[in-house]
Amino acid sequence: MAVLPIRIMGDPVLHAPASPVAEITDEIRQLVADMYDTMDAAPGVGLAAPQVGVGLRIYVYTYQDDDGAPWRGEIINPELWMRPMVPGDPDPDEESEGCLSFPGERFPLRRSDEVLVTGTDLEGARVEIRVDGWRARIMQHEFDHLDGILYIDRLDDGDWKTTQKIAKKRGWGRPGSAWMPGVDDLDA
């Protein structure tokens, strides 16, 4: 298993729809194992294959609920259904999120509070996950990556402009931009 470089917002793989996984092979199993290692090293609560430069419809996730109970898994070829979002501005204290492909920053973003995700796991078994709250946010965020959408693409105009200034200052707008969890210091 290995920690992989995480692509930063300027990399084209992050802005293109990912392809379905045709068959679960040993290479796919190894990719998922490496994605878990990378997500844990970052540390993050989710990681999509495009974030490590692989344009396939796979993501991994991990989270602990308020009682400390672990929640962890992978979804291959997911489909997402969500309850309509409550209208209004996001609460910056309760609805801010970040992204390993735009590291070190957080911005408020309104998301649906409840989702249903279906797909398969590494054994080819059907997965069905119905979650709400932060777990629903994680599912939507990672699913967006599979459609070539970064969370910063969904921000309001003011925050989006701020992200563009940050990206320009840090040189993140070019293809091939990446960082290595556990090695690179991104507290710029």
Secondary structure, DSSP 4 states (H G I P E B T S, - for coil): --PPPEEPTTSGGGGSPPBPP----HHHHHHHHHHHHHHHHTT-SEEEGGGGT--BSEEEEEEE-TT--EEEEEEEEEEEEEPPPPSS---TTTSEEEETTEEEEEEE----SEEEEEEE-TTS-EEEEEEEHHHHHHHHHHHHHHTT--GGGGS-HHHHHHHHHHHHHHT-SSTT-EE-TTT-----
